[in-house]
Amino acid sequence: MTRTIAPRIGFDLHDTEVLERLVLHHLLLPVIATKRDLDDPDVISGVAVAVKDTRTLELLLALSLSDSRATGPSLRSKWRESLLNDLARRVRAHLAGEEHIARDAVMSEVQAKAAEHQGLFLATTREELGY
């Protein structure tokens, strides 16, 4: 439908193609960021092939962040947003021709405490929309 509607409301061919990719891949970044290994170069190159360019990547990132914020607290968290931003950073680097370099894992203070703790561990944090 995008291919038919976009030109009728004034979008040129290039912008229509970008809109079509946005509609087609509107869930790509959240799904990949939360369910796939971002250290896998094939995952990053697969996303790069789907988005084709950094302009589309930035638009998809903005769409994904806005969508998660509008959906509600269950999909809005700093953790989710950090995954989306990390995926976008990696795909941006790939599109720029940079080699994939995996970063060392860095544990937060809470993660380190949880790793050392025996038994049940619970940590609560205050975020914008609650705990």
N, CA, C and O atoms as CSV, one atom per row, in Angstrom:
chain,resi,resn,atom,element,x,y,z
A,1,MET,N,N,0.817,-1.193,0.000
A,1,MET,CA,C,0.000,0.000,0.000
A,1,MET,C,C,0.867,1.266,0.000
A,1,MET,O,O,0.495,2.284,-0.583
A,2,THR,N,N,2.013,1.186,0.655
A,2,THR,CA,C,2.878,2.359,0.731
A,2,THR,C,C,3.306,2.812,-0.655
A,2,THR,O,O,3.338,4.008,-0.944
A,3,ARG,N,N,3.632,1.861,-1.501
A,3,ARG,CA,C,4.088,2.175,-2.862
A,3,ARG,C,C,3.014,2.921,-3.657
A,3,ARG,O,O,3.334,3.731,-4.526
A,4,THR,N,N,1.751,2.648,-3.361
A,4,THR,CA,C,0.642,3.306,-4.058
A,4,THR,C,C,0.284,4.647,-3.408
A,4,THR,O,O,0.047,5.634,-4.104
A,5,ILE,N,N,0.246,4.676,-2.080
A,5,ILE,CA,C,-0.233,5.856,-1.367
A,5,ILE,C,C,0.804,6.982,-1.315
A,5,ILE,O,O,0.454,8.149,-1.490
A,6,ALA,N,N,2.068,6.648,-1.080
A,6,ALA,CA,C,3.103,7.678,-0.898
A,6,ALA,C,C,3.201,8.653,-2.074
A,6,ALA,O,O,3.227,9.861,-1.838
A,7,PRO,N,N,3.257,8.196,-3.321
A,7,PRO,CA,C,3.316,9.161,-4.432
A,7,PRO,C,C,2.064,10.046,-4.516
A,7,PRO,O,O,2.150,11.205,-4.920
A,8,ARG,N,N,0.920,9.507,-4.140
A,8,ARG,CA,C,-0.321,10.290,-4.183
A,8,ARG,C,C,-0.298,11.469,-3.216
A,8,ARG,O,O,-0.963,12.479,-3.445
A,9,ILE,N,N,0.474,11.338,-2.125
A,9,ILE,CA,C,0.528,12.439,-1.160
A,9,ILE,C,C,1.816,13.251,-1.287
A,9,ILE,O,O,2.154,14.041,-0.405
A,10,GLY,N,N,2.532,13.045,-2.403
A,10,GLY,CA,C,3.631,13.935,-2.721
A,10,GLY,C,C,5.041,13.421,-2.512
A,10,GLY,O,O,5.989,14.183,-2.697
A,11,PHE,N,N,5.225,12.157,-2.133
A,11,PHE,CA,C,6.574,11.628,-1.956
A,11,PHE,C,C,7.160,11.221,-3.301
A,11,PHE,O,O,6.465,10.653,-4.143
A,12,ASP,N,N,8.460,11.518,-3.501
A,12,ASP,CA,C,9.117,11.101,-4.732
A,12,ASP,C,C,9.471,9.611,-4.640
A,12,ASP,O,O,9.236,8.968,-3.617
A,13,LEU,N,N,10.032,9.083,-5.712
A,13,LEU,CA,C,10.329,7.652,-5.796
A,13,LEU,C,C,11.287,7.208,-4.690
A,13,LEU,O,O,11.066,6.180,-4.050
A,14,HIS,N,N,12.352,7.985,-4.467
A,14,HIS,CA,C,13.337,7.612,-3.444
A,14,HIS,C,C,12.691,7.575,-2.054
A,14,HIS,O,O,12.865,6.604,-1.317
A,15,ASP,N,N,11.955,8.619,-1.698
A,15,ASP,CA,C,11.306,8.654,-0.384
A,15,ASP,C,C,10.242,7.565,-0.247
A,15,ASP,O,O,10.038,7.025,0.841
A,16,THR,N,N,9.579,7.250,-1.333
A,16,THR,CA,C,8.594,6.162,-1.312
A,16,THR,C,C,9.279,4.835,-0.995
A,16,THR,O,O,8.749,4.029,-0.230
A,17,GLU,N,N,10.456,4.606,-1.580
A,17,GLU,CA,C,11.206,3.379,-1.294
A,17,GLU,C,C,11.636,3.327,0.171
A,17,GLU,O,O,11.580,2.267,0.796
A,18,VAL,N,N,12.064,4.467,0.724
A,18,VAL,CA,C,12.443,4.523,2.143
A,18,VAL,C,C,11.228,4.232,3.019
A,18,VAL,O,O,11.317,3.445,3.962
A,19,LEU,N,N,10.093,4.863,2.713
A,19,LEU,CA,C,8.865,4.613,3.482
A,19,LEU,C,C,8.460,3.142,3.415
A,19,LEU,O,O,8.025,2.557,4.408
A,20,GLU,N,N,8.607,2.567,2.248
A,20,GLU,CA,C,8.276,1.156,2.074
A,20,GLU,C,C,9.153,0.268,2.966
A,20,GLU,O,O,8.659,-0.678,3.580
A,21,ARG,N,N,10.469,0.580,3.037
A,21,ARG,CA,C,11.373,-0.176,3.919
A,21,ARG,C,C,11.002,0.029,5.385
A,21,ARG,O,O,11.072,-0.908,6.180
A,22,LEU,N,N,10.606,1.255,5.748
A,22,LEU,CA,C,10.216,1.518,7.138
A,22,LEU,C,C,8.997,0.698,7.534
A,22,LEU,O,O,8.951,0.128,8.624
A,23,VAL,N,N,8.018,0.641,6.653
A,23,VAL,CA,C,6.811,-0.145,6.947
A,23,VAL,C,C,7.156,-1.631,6.997
A,23,VAL,O,O,6.739,-2.342,7.911
A,24,LEU,N,N,7.910,-2.086,6.022
A,24,LEU,CA,C,8.274,-3.501,5.946
A,24,LEU,C,C,9.094,-3.954,7.148
A,24,LEU,O,O,8.895,-5.062,7.647
A,25,HIS,N,N,10.015,-3.112,7.620
A,25,HIS,CA,C,10.953,-3.501,8.680
A,25,HIS,C,C,10.707,-2.775,10.003
A,25,HIS,O,O,11.636,-2.614,10.794
A,26,HIS,N,N,9.480,-2.337,10.255
A,26,HIS,CA,C,9.234,-1.517,11.445
A,26,HIS,C,C,9.531,-2.235,12.763
A,26,HIS,O,O,9.741,-1.573,13.780
A,27,LEU,N,N,9.552,-3.560,12.771
A,27,LEU,CA,C,9.885,-4.311,13.993
A,27,LEU,C,C,11.271,-4.940,13.950
A,27,LEU,O,O,11.660,-5.643,14.883
A,28,LEU,N,N,12.012,-4.699,12.893
A,28,LEU,CA,C,13.318,-5.335,12.725
A,28,LEU,C,C,14.270,-5.023,13.878
A,28,LEU,O,O,14.814,-5.943,14.487
A,29,LEU,N,N,14.478,-3.758,14.184
A,29,LEU,CA,C,15.456,-3.405,15.219
A,29,LEU,C,C,15.077,-3.952,16.592
A,29,LEU,O,O,15.931,-4.543,17.252
A,30,PRO,N,N,13.826,-3.782,17.060
A,30,PRO,CA,C,13.492,-4.331,18.383
A,30,PRO,C,C,13.632,-5.860,18.457
A,30,PRO,O,O,14.098,-6.392,19.464
A,31,VAL,N,N,13.235,-6.550,17.412
A,31,VAL,CA,C,13.329,-8.013,17.414
A,31,VAL,C,C,14.784,-8.458,17.436
A,31,VAL,O,O,15.159,-9.322,18.229
A,32,ILE,N,N,15.604,-7.872,16.568
A,32,ILE,CA,C,17.017,-8.247,16.513
A,32,ILE,C,C,17.721,-7.866,17.811
A,32,ILE,O,O,18.474,-8.663,18.370
A,33,ALA,N,N,17.474,-6.648,18.288
A,33,ALA,CA,C,18.169,-6.150,19.485
A,33,ALA,C,C,17.878,-6.983,20.715
A,33,ALA,O,O,18.751,-7.149,21.567
A,34,THR,N,N,16.668,-7.512,20.828
A,34,THR,CA,C,16.293,-8.246,22.038
A,34,THR,C,C,16.400,-9.761,21.910
A,34,THR,O,O,16.347,-10.466,22.917
A,35,LYS,N,N,16.550,-10.274,20.688
A,35,LYS,CA,C,16.522,-11.732,20.542
A,35,LYS,C,C,17.725,-12.336,19.832
A,35,LYS,O,O,17.824,-13.558,19.714
A,36,ARG,N,N,18.630,-11.503,19.362
A,36,ARG,CA,C,19.777,-12.033,18.622
A,36,ARG,C,C,21.088,-11.578,19.256
A,36,ARG,O,O,21.112,-10.638,20.051
A,37,ASP,N,N,22.170,-12.250,18.897
A,37,ASP,CA,C,23.497,-11.952,19.421
A,37,ASP,C,C,24.104,-10.796,18.630
A,37,ASP,O,O,24.451,-10.954,17.459
A,38,LEU,N,N,24.231,-9.639,19.269
A,38,LEU,CA,C,24.749,-8.462,18.582
A,38,LEU,C,C,26.255,-8.540,18.330
A,38,LEU,O,O,26.804,-7.701,17.616
A,39,ASP,N,N,26.922,-9.530,18.904
A,39,ASP,CA,C,28.337,-9.744,18.626
A,39,ASP,C,C,28.548,-10.610,17.389
A,39,ASP,O,O,29.685,-10.808,16.960
A,40,ASP,N,N,27.469,-11.126,16.812
A,40,ASP,CA,C,27.560,-11.955,15.618
A,40,ASP,C,C,27.596,-11.046,14.382
A,40,ASP,O,O,26.621,-10.348,14.106
A,41,PRO,N,N,28.707,-11.045,13.639
A,41,PRO,CA,C,28.817,-10.174,12.461
A,41,PRO,C,C,27.738,-10.438,11.414
A,41,PRO,O,O,27.328,-9.520,10.703
A,42,ASP,N,N,27.269,-11.697,11.313
A,42,ASP,CA,C,26.217,-12.014,10.344
A,42,ASP,C,C,24.895,-11.339,10.702
A,42,ASP,O,O,24.135,-10.949,9.816
A,43,VAL,N,N,24.625,-11.201,11.991
A,43,VAL,CA,C,23.409,-10.516,12.434
A,43,VAL,C,C,23.478,-9.044,12.021
A,43,VAL,O,O,22.519,-8.498,11.476
A,44,ILE,N,N,24.602,-8.421,12.281
A,44,ILE,CA,C,24.774,-7.004,11.960
A,44,ILE,C,C,24.712,-6.779,10.453
A,44,ILE,O,O,24.053,-5.845,9.996
A,45,SER,N,N,25.387,-7.620,9.678
A,45,SER,CA,C,25.358,-7.440,8.220
A,45,SER,C,C,23.969,-7.714,7.660
A,45,SER,O,O,23.566,-7.086,6.681
A,46,GLY,N,N,23.232,-8.638,8.262
A,46,GLY,CA,C,21.858,-8.902,7.824
A,46,GLY,C,C,20.954,-7.689,8.012
A,46,GLY,O,O,20.136,-7.377,7.147
A,47,VAL,N,N,21.105,-7.007,9.145
A,47,VAL,CA,C,20.329,-5.786,9.380
A,47,VAL,C,C,20.760,-4.707,8.391
A,47,VAL,O,O,19.918,-3.986,7.854
A,48,ALA,N,N,22.059,-4.593,8.148
A,48,ALA,CA,C,22.573,-3.595,7.200
A,48,ALA,C,C,22.008,-3.820,5.799
A,48,ALA,O,O,21.666,-2.864,5.104
A,49,VAL,N,N,21.913,-5.067,5.392
A,49,VAL,CA,C,21.345,-5.382,4.073
A,49,VAL,C,C,19.871,-4.967,4.026
A,49,VAL,O,O,19.407,-4.432,3.020
A,50,ALA,N,N,19.148,-5.213,5.100
A,50,ALA,CA,C,17.720,-4.879,5.126
A,50,ALA,C,C,17.479,-3.372,5.098
A,50,ALA,O,O,16.590,-2.900,4.389
A,51,VAL,N,N,18.266,-2.612,5.865
A,51,VAL,CA,C,18.018,-1.164,5.938
A,51,VAL,C,C,18.645,-0.407,4.773
A,51,VAL,O,O,18.159,0.663,4.406
A,52,LYS,N,N,19.706,-0.936,4.190
A,52,LYS,CA,C,20.385,-0.414,3.003
A,52,LYS,C,C,21.256,0.825,3.230
A,52,LYS,O,O,22.322,0.923,2.622
A,53,ASP,N,N,20.847,1.774,4.079
A,53,ASP,CA,C,21.645,2.994,4.254
A,53,ASP,C,C,21.422,3.583,5.645
A,53,ASP,O,O,20.492,3.205,6.358
A,54,THR,N,N,22.301,4.519,6.013
A,54,THR,CA,C,22.221,5.088,7.368
A,54,THR,C,C,20.978,5.946,7.562
A,54,THR,O,O,20.459,6.028,8.675
A,55,ARG,N,N,20.497,6.579,6.515
A,55,ARG,CA,C,19.277,7.387,6.640
A,55,ARG,C,C,18.105,6.511,7.073
A,55,ARG,O,O,17.367,6.859,7.995
A,56,THR,N,N,17.942,5.388,6.409
A,56,THR,CA,C,16.866,4.472,6.759
A,56,THR,C,C,17.086,3.899,8.156
A,56,THR,O,O,16.134,3.740,8.920
A,57,LEU,N,N,18.335,3.590,8.491
A,57,LEU,CA,C,18.647,3.088,9.830
A,57,LEU,C,C,18.227,4.094,10.899
A,57,LEU,O,O,17.589,3.723,11.884
A,58,GLU,N,N,18.582,5.366,10.709
A,58,GLU,CA,C,18.242,6.393,11.696
A,58,GLU,C,C,16.726,6.564,11.810
A,58,GLU,O,O,16.205,6.749,12.910
A,59,LEU,N,N,16.031,6.504,10.699
A,59,LEU,CA,C,14.571,6.604,10.730
A,59,LEU,C,C,13.951,5.399,11.437
A,59,LEU,O,O,13.011,5.553,12.216
A,60,LEU,N,N,14.472,4.204,11.171
A,60,LEU,CA,C,13.977,3.003,11.851
A,60,LEU,C,C,14.250,3.059,13.351
A,60,LEU,O,O,13.413,2.646,14.153
A,61,LEU,N,N,15.408,3.565,13.725
A,61,LEU,CA,C,15.737,3.700,15.141
A,61,LEU,C,C,14.763,4.664,15.817
A,61,LEU,O,O,14.227,4.365,16.884
A,62,ALA,N,N,14.538,5.815,15.196
A,62,ALA,CA,C,13.593,6.788,15.759
A,62,ALA,C,C,12.193,6.195,15.854
A,62,ALA,O,O,11.498,6.397,16.850
A,63,LEU,N,N,11.779,5.467,14.828
A,63,LEU,CA,C,10.467,4.815,14.830
A,63,LEU,C,C,10.377,3.787,15.949
A,63,LEU,O,O,9.371,3.728,16.657
A,64,SER,N,N,11.411,2.981,16.113
A,64,SER,CA,C,11.416,1.941,17.150
A,64,SER,C,C,11.385,2.538,18.548
A,64,SER,O,O,10.644,2.063,19.409
A,65,LEU,N,N,12.179,3.573,18.782
A,65,LEU,CA,C,12.200,4.218,20.098
A,65,LEU,C,C,10.853,4.890,20.390
A,65,LEU,O,O,10.331,4.785,21.499
A,66,SER,N,N,10.302,5.571,19.402
A,66,SER,CA,C,9.002,6.224,19.584
A,66,SER,C,C,7.898,5.210,19.827
A,66,SER,O,O,7.033,5.412,20.679
A,67,ASP,N,N,7.934,4.126,19.077
A,67,ASP,CA,C,6.922,3.085,19.225
A,67,ASP,C,C,6.962,2.463,20.611
A,67,ASP,O,O,5.916,2.248,21.222
A,68,SER,N,N,8.158,2.171,21.116
A,68,SER,CA,C,8.266,1.560,22.443
A,68,SER,C,C,7.809,2.537,23.525
A,68,SER,O,O,7.190,2.127,24.507
A,69,ARG,N,N,8.104,3.808,23.356
A,69,ARG,CA,C,7.673,4.806,24.335
A,69,ARG,C,C,6.159,4.985,24.315
A,69,ARG,O,O,5.532,5.157,25.361
A,70,ALA,N,N,5.579,4.942,23.122
A,70,ALA,CA,C,4.132,5.136,23.000
A,70,ALA,C,C,3.338,3.913,23.453
A,70,ALA,O,O,2.198,4.040,23.900
A,71,THR,N,N,3.942,2.729,23.338
A,71,THR,CA,C,3.246,1.495,23.694
A,71,THR,C,C,3.024,1.386,25.189
A,71,THR,O,O,1.985,0.891,25.626
A,72,GLY,N,N,3.982,1.839,25.975
A,72,GLY,CA,C,3.806,1.822,27.419
A,72,GLY,C,C,5.012,1.292,28.151
A,72,GLY,O,O,6.010,0.906,27.544
A,73,PRO,N,N,4.906,1.279,29.490
A,73,PRO,CA,C,6.053,0.920,30.328
A,73,PRO,C,C,6.584,-0.489,30.098
A,73,PRO,O,O,7.767,-0.738,30.328
A,74,SER,N,N,5.740,-1.416,29.651
A,74,SER,CA,C,6.213,-2.791,29.463
A,74,SER,C,C,7.246,-2.887,28.342
A,74,SER,O,O,8.091,-3.782,28.358
A,75,LEU,N,N,7.189,-1.987,27.382
A,75,LEU,CA,C,8.159,-1.991,26.288
A,75,LEU,C,C,9.158,-0.857,26.380
A,75,LEU,O,O,10.056,-0.738,25.546
A,76,ARG,N,N,9.002,-0.025,27.394
A,76,ARG,CA,C,9.909,1.110,27.542
A,76,ARG,C,C,10.818,0.903,28.738
A,76,ARG,O,O,10.364,0.856,29.881
A,77,SER,N,N,12.084,0.781,28.466
A,77,SER,CA,C,13.063,0.685,29.547
A,77,SER,C,C,14.398,1.171,29.019
A,77,SER,O,O,14.649,1.166,27.814
A,78,LYS,N,N,15.245,1.589,29.936
A,78,LYS,CA,C,16.585,2.027,29.538
A,78,LYS,C,C,17.353,0.869,28.919
A,78,LYS,O,O,18.158,1.062,28.008
A,79,TRP,N,N,17.097,-0.342,29.423
A,79,TRP,CA,C,17.778,-1.526,28.906
A,79,TRP,C,C,17.408,-1.750,27.437
A,79,TRP,O,O,18.291,-1.953,26.603
A,80,ARG,N,N,16.107,-1.715,27.114
A,80,ARG,CA,C,15.664,-1.897,25.724
A,80,ARG,C,C,16.228,-0.814,24.819
A,80,ARG,O,O,16.702,-1.090,23.716
A,81,GLU,N,N,16.171,0.422,25.300
A,81,GLU,CA,C,16.683,1.524,24.495
A,81,GLU,C,C,18.186,1.395,24.273
A,81,GLU,O,O,18.692,1.729,23.201
A,82,SER,N,N,18.900,0.908,25.292
A,82,SER,CA,C,20.347,0.737,25.121
A,82,SER,C,C,20.644,-0.365,24.098
A,82,SER,O,O,21.611,-0.258,23.344
A,83,LEU,N,N,19.829,-1.413,24.065
A,83,LEU,CA,C,20.010,-2.466,23.062
A,83,LEU,C,C,19.757,-1.934,21.655
A,83,LEU,O,O,20.513,-2.225,20.728
A,84,LEU,N,N,18.687,-1.150,21.499
A,84,LEU,CA,C,18.376,-0.569,20.194
A,84,LEU,C,C,19.492,0.364,19.730
A,84,LEU,O,O,19.908,0.319,18.573
A,85,ASN,N,N,19.969,1.204,20.639
A,85,ASN,CA,C,21.052,2.132,20.289
A,85,ASN,C,C,22.351,1.399,19.974
A,85,ASN,O,O,23.094,1.806,19.081
A,86,ASP,N,N,22.628,0.312,20.709
A,86,ASP,CA,C,23.839,-0.471,20.450
A,86,ASP,C,C,23.756,-1.139,19.083
A,86,ASP,O,O,24.727,-1.133,18.326
A,87,LEU,N,N,22.599,-1.715,18.768
A,87,LEU,CA,C,22.421,-2.334,17.452
A,87,LEU,C,C,22.598,-1.293,16.355
A,87,LEU,O,O,23.292,-1.546,15.370
A,88,ALA,N,N,21.986,-0.138,16.512
A,88,ALA,CA,C,22.100,0.912,15.495
A,88,ALA,C,C,23.552,1.358,15.344
A,88,ALA,O,O,24.016,1.585,14.226
A,89,ARG,N,N,24.270,1.484,16.451
A,89,ARG,CA,C,25.685,1.877,16.403
A,89,ARG,C,C,26.492,0.866,15.600
A,89,ARG,O,O,27.322,1.238,14.772
A,90,ARG,N,N,26.243,-0.409,15.849
A,90,ARG,CA,C,26.986,-1.467,15.157
A,90,ARG,C,C,26.654,-1.505,13.659
A,90,ARG,O,O,27.543,-1.671,12.823
A,91,VAL,N,N,25.370,-1.350,13.333
A,91,VAL,CA,C,24.966,-1.358,11.918
A,91,VAL,C,C,25.510,-0.119,11.219
A,91,VAL,O,O,25.957,-0.207,10.076
A,92,ARG,N,N,25.482,1.022,11.877
A,92,ARG,CA,C,26.039,2.262,11.333
A,92,ARG,C,C,27.521,2.070,11.002
A,92,ARG,O,O,27.985,2.475,9.936
A,93,ALA,N,N,28.250,1.453,11.921
A,93,ALA,CA,C,29.678,1.196,11.699
A,93,ALA,C,C,29.876,0.243,10.520
A,93,ALA,O,O,30.772,0.438,9.699
A,94,HIS,N,N,29.033,-0.785,10.443
A,94,HIS,CA,C,29.124,-1.739,9.337
A,94,HIS,C,C,28.876,-1.033,8.001
A,94,HIS,O,O,29.604,-1.251,7.033
A,95,LEU,N,N,27.855,-0.196,7.956
A,95,LEU,CA,C,27.541,0.526,6.723
A,95,LEU,C,C,28.665,1.481,6.336
A,95,LEU,O,O,28.842,1.784,5.155
A,96,ALA,N,N,29.424,1.957,7.318
A,96,ALA,CA,C,30.550,2.853,7.056
A,96,ALA,C,C,31.812,2.081,6.673
A,96,ALA,O,O,32.847,2.684,6.387
A,97,GLY,N,N,31.727,0.749,6.668
A,97,GLY,CA,C,32.857,-0.066,6.256
A,97,GLY,C,C,33.822,-0.436,7.358
A,97,GLY,O,O,34.899,-0.967,7.088
A,98,GLU,N,N,33.451,-0.162,8.602
A,98,GLU,CA,C,34.329,-0.510,9.719
A,98,GLU,C,C,34.249,-2.005,9.996
A,98,GLU,O,O,33.209,-2.632,9.796
A,99,GLU,N,N,35.355,-2.564,10.455
A,99,GLU,CA,C,35.375,-3.979,10.807
A,99,GLU,C,C,34.620,-4.197,12.099
A,99,GLU,O,O,34.563,-3.317,12.959
A,100,HIS,N,N,34.043,-5.372,12.225
A,100,HIS,CA,C,33.304,-5.713,13.444
A,100,HIS,C,C,34.286,-6.066,14.546
A,100,HIS,O,O,35.076,-7.001,14.414
A,101,ILE,N,N,34.230,-5.322,15.615
A,101,ILE,CA,C,35.072,-5.606,16.771
A,101,ILE,C,C,34.157,-5.787,17.975
A,101,ILE,O,O,33.458,-4.859,18.383
A,102,ALA,N,N,34.170,-6.977,18.532
A,102,ALA,CA,C,33.335,-7.255,19.700
A,102,ALA,C,C,33.920,-6.561,20.917
A,102,ALA,O,O,35.128,-6.599,21.149
A,103,ARG,N,N,33.050,-5.925,21.689
A,103,ARG,CA,C,33.497,-5.270,22.915
A,103,ARG,C,C,33.479,-6.270,24.055
A,103,ARG,O,O,32.673,-7.200,24.075
A,104,ASP,N,N,34.376,-6.063,24.998
A,104,ASP,CA,C,34.355,-6.882,26.200
A,104,ASP,C,C,33.093,-6.578,26.989
A,104,ASP,O,O,32.637,-5.436,27.029
A,105,ALA,N,N,32.535,-7.596,27.612
A,105,ALA,CA,C,31.348,-7.407,28.432
A,105,ALA,C,C,31.716,-6.609,29.677
A,105,ALA,O,O,32.738,-6.861,30.315
A,106,VAL,N,N,30.885,-5.663,30.003
A,106,VAL,CA,C,31.089,-4.852,31.191
A,106,VAL,C,C,29.868,-5.017,32.072
A,106,VAL,O,O,28.743,-4.747,31.651
A,107,MET,N,N,30.099,-5.464,33.307
A,107,MET,CA,C,28.985,-5.651,34.226
A,107,MET,C,C,28.753,-4.390,35.037
A,107,MET,O,O,29.686,-3.702,35.450
A,108,SER,N,N,27.472,-4.113,35.248
A,108,SER,CA,C,27.135,-2.998,36.124
A,108,SER,C,C,27.378,-3.425,37.572
A,108,SER,O,O,27.637,-4.595,37.851
A,109,GLU,N,N,27.291,-2.473,38.470
A,109,GLU,CA,C,27.481,-2.772,39.893
A,109,GLU,C,C,26.438,-3.783,40.382
A,109,GLU,O,O,26.760,-4.693,41.145
A,110,VAL,N,N,25.204,-3.619,39.942
A,110,VAL,CA,C,24.133,-4.542,40.338
A,110,VAL,C,C,24.380,-5.934,39.774
A,110,VAL,O,O,24.165,-6.929,40.467
A,111,GLN,N,N,24.829,-6.019,38.521
A,111,GLN,CA,C,25.120,-7.322,37.915
A,111,GLN,C,C,26.248,-8.023,38.653
A,111,GLN,O,O,26.191,-9.236,38.856
A,112,ALA,N,N,27.267,-7.285,39.055
A,112,ALA,CA,C,28.381,-7.869,39.800
A,112,ALA,C,C,27.904,-8.399,41.150
A,112,ALA,O,O,28.312,-9.486,41.561
A,113,LYS,N,N,27.050,-7.651,41.842
A,113,LYS,CA,C,26.498,-8.110,43.122
A,113,LYS,C,C,25.673,-9.379,42.926
A,113,LYS,O,O,25.766,-10.315,43.720
A,114,ALA,N,N,24.870,-9.405,41.870
A,114,ALA,CA,C,24.037,-10.574,41.594
A,114,ALA,C,C,24.892,-11.797,41.298
A,114,ALA,O,O,24.563,-12.903,41.727
A,115,ALA,N,N,25.985,-11.607,40.571
A,115,ALA,CA,C,26.866,-12.726,40.224
A,115,ALA,C,C,27.526,-13.328,41.462
A,115,ALA,O,O,27.773,-14.533,41.508
A,116,GLU,N,N,27.810,-12.505,42.455
A,116,GLU,CA,C,28.471,-12.973,43.674
A,116,GLU,C,C,27.498,-13.500,44.722
A,116,GLU,O,O,27.905,-14.169,45.671
A,117,HIS,N,N,26.222,-13.201,44.551
A,117,HIS,CA,C,25.214,-13.528,45.560
A,117,HIS,C,C,24.786,-14.993,45.474
A,117,HIS,O,O,24.641,-15.544,44.383
A,118,GLN,N,N,24.590,-15.606,46.620
A,118,GLN,CA,C,24.071,-16.978,46.683
A,118,GLN,C,C,22.554,-16.912,46.877
A,118,GLN,O,O,22.078,-16.162,47.729
A,119,GLY,N,N,21.806,-17.670,46.115
A,119,GLY,CA,C,20.352,-17.694,46.288
A,119,GLY,C,C,19.659,-16.603,45.493
A,119,GLY,O,O,20.194,-16.081,44.515
A,120,LEU,N,N,18.443,-16.270,45.941
A,120,LEU,CA,C,17.616,-15.291,45.250
A,120,LEU,C,C,18.194,-13.892,45.402
A,120,LEU,O,O,18.600,-13.490,46.492
A,121,PHE,N,N,18.227,-13.156,44.296
A,121,PHE,CA,C,18.728,-11.782,44.313
A,121,PHE,C,C,17.707,-10.894,43.634
A,121,PHE,O,O,17.267,-11.189,42.523
A,122,LEU,N,N,17.326,-9.806,44.292
A,122,LEU,CA,C,16.362,-8.876,43.729
A,122,LEU,C,C,16.892,-7.464,43.888
A,122,LEU,O,O,17.289,-7.059,44.981
A,123,ALA,N,N,16.897,-6.725,42.804
A,123,ALA,CA,C,17.304,-5.320,42.850
A,123,ALA,C,C,16.225,-4.509,42.149
A,123,ALA,O,O,15.810,-4.860,41.045
A,124,THR,N,N,15.771,-3.444,42.764
A,124,THR,CA,C,14.776,-2.577,42.137
A,124,THR,C,C,15.435,-1.256,41.779
A,124,THR,O,O,16.333,-0.783,42.475
A,125,THR,N,N,14.979,-0.679,40.698
A,125,THR,CA,C,15.498,0.616,40.278
A,125,THR,C,C,14.322,1.529,39.959
A,125,THR,O,O,13.266,1.070,39.524
A,126,ARG,N,N,14.509,2.776,40.171
A,126,ARG,CA,C,13.465,3.751,39.860
A,126,ARG,C,C,13.721,4.275,38.452
A,126,ARG,O,O,14.792,4.812,38.173
A,127,GLU,N,N,12.755,4.122,37.578
A,127,GLU,CA,C,12.837,4.693,36.256
A,127,GLU,C,C,11.734,5.717,36.103
A,127,GLU,O,O,10.927,5.889,37.017
A,128,GLU,N,N,11.678,6.392,34.985
A,128,GLU,CA,C,10.735,7.482,34.778
A,128,GLU,C,C,9.287,7.088,35.049
A,128,GLU,O,O,8.518,7.878,35.597
A,129,LEU,N,N,8.919,5.884,34.671
A,129,LEU,CA,C,7.513,5.481,34.768
A,129,LEU,C,C,7.234,4.542,35.935
A,129,LEU,O,O,6.154,3.952,35.984
A,130,GLY,N,N,8.144,4.382,36.858
A,130,GLY,CA,C,7.903,3.518,37.995
A,130,GLY,C,C,9.121,2.692,38.328
A,130,GLY,O,O,10.241,3.020,37.936
A,131,TYR,N,N,8.890,1.607,39.062
A,131,TYR,CA,C,9.988,0.760,39.495
A,131,TYR,C,C,10.150,-0.425,38.585
A,131,TYR,O,O,11.035,-1.253,38.801
